[in-house]
Amino acid sequence: VTRMSLPLPMSVAPFLRSPLPSCSILLDRHTHKNAGSTMRSIYRDNDLQDDWVLWGYNPASMAEASLSLLHLLLEARRGGNCTLRTPLRLVMEHHYSRTADWDAVVARYGPHTPLQRVAGGCGCRVVLFTRVREPLDYYV
């Protein structure tokens, strides 16, 4: 019996790996029945293995979280070079619902917010994205 060993992911496709960012905040908005559990599992694996932190669904504290991130980045910028003691890699999960207003999230994390301006000045990306399901007419 010949045993076949599978190559490690790095040896199969080294182009699939890139250096981790020193600062990145990802906000994943998704609707029901849209691979939420699957993505949460991937995010948790990254949390355990990749130095990413998963901030689970909690719409009540979105405003508080944005202020905490803003203060953290302002404190880092106060030193003149935006150096954080540890990398900031955050994935925030936001499950769409009638009670969780996306406009309020965009008002705190969107392109014209203090958080985006300060983060951009520190080389930190704040990315908001929405996951939808195929076929798109599922939502219409």
N, C-alpha and C positions, 0 to 999 in steps of 0.2 A: 504494500500500500504506500503510495507516494503522498506525502503530506504537502499541501500547498500553503505557503504562508503569504498572507496579503501584505502588500507594502504599506508602510506608514503614510498617512495623508500628506505629510510634507514631501515625501519622496515621489508621490504620485503627481501632485500638482502644486509645486511651490508657488506658482503665480496666484493661488487662491489665498495665500496668506499675505498680510501686509502688517506693518508695525501698528501697534495699538496707538490711538491718539492719546495725547496727554490730557486732553480735556474735550469731552463731547457729551451733549445731553440730547437724547433721542426721546421724542414723545410719540408713542404709537397709539393712534386713535383707531378703534375698530368697532364694527357692529356685531350683533349676535350671529352665531353660526358662520364665523369667519376665521376659523383656525385659532381662536383665542387660546384654547388649552394647549394646542401644539406649540404656538409661539411662546406662550408662558414657559413651557418646558424648555425650549431653546434658550430663552432669556435666563432661566434659572441655571442651566448648564454653564452659560457664559458667566453668570454671577459666581459660580463655584470655581471655574477654571481660568477665566480670562481677565479678572480684575474689573469686570463690569458689575455695577450694582443695579439690581432690579427694584424699582419702586412700584409696588403693586397698585392696583386700582383703588383709589381713594379720592373721589372728587371733592370731598369736603375740605381737604387740606391742600388743594392745588395752589391757592393764593399764598398760603404759608410756605409751601415748598419753594415757590418762585422767589419769595423774599429771602429765604434762607440761602438759596443759590446766589442771588444778587449780592448779599452781604459777604458771602464767602469769596466771591470774585473781586469785590471791592477791596476787601482786606488784602487779598493777594496783590492787587494792583497798587495798593498803598506803598508797597516796598519798591515800586518803580519798574519791576520787570514781570509782574503777573505770575510769579512762580508759586505754585501750590506745593504744599509739603508732600502730598501724595496725589497721584493722578485722579482726575475727576471724570469718571465714565459712568453715566447714569442712563438707564433705560426706564422710562416712565410709561406705564400702561394706563390707557384711558379708554374705558368701555363706553361707547356711545349709548346714551339713554335720554329719555325726556327730561329727567331731572338734572343731568349733568350738561350744562350749557357750554358748547364748544366755543361760542363767542367769548365767554369769560376766560377760557383757556388761551385763546389767541390774544386776548387783551393782556395776559400775563407773560406769555412765551413767544408771541408772534414777532414779525419782522420789525415793528416800530416800537418795541418795548425797551425799557431801560436794561432788562436782562440781556436782550440781544445786543445792544450797543456795548455794554461792558464786556460781555462774553467775547464778542468779535474783536474788541481791543486787546483781549488776552489770548487770542488765537484759539478760542473755544467755540465750537460749533453747536448751535441749538437748532435741532431739526425736528419739525413737526411733519408727520405723515399720516395718511389715512389709508387703511387697508379695506378694500371692498371685495366682494365675492363675484365670481363669474357664474352665471351670466348676470350682467349688470341689471337687467330688467327685474331681477329678484327684488330690488329696492323700489321699483316704480309702481 
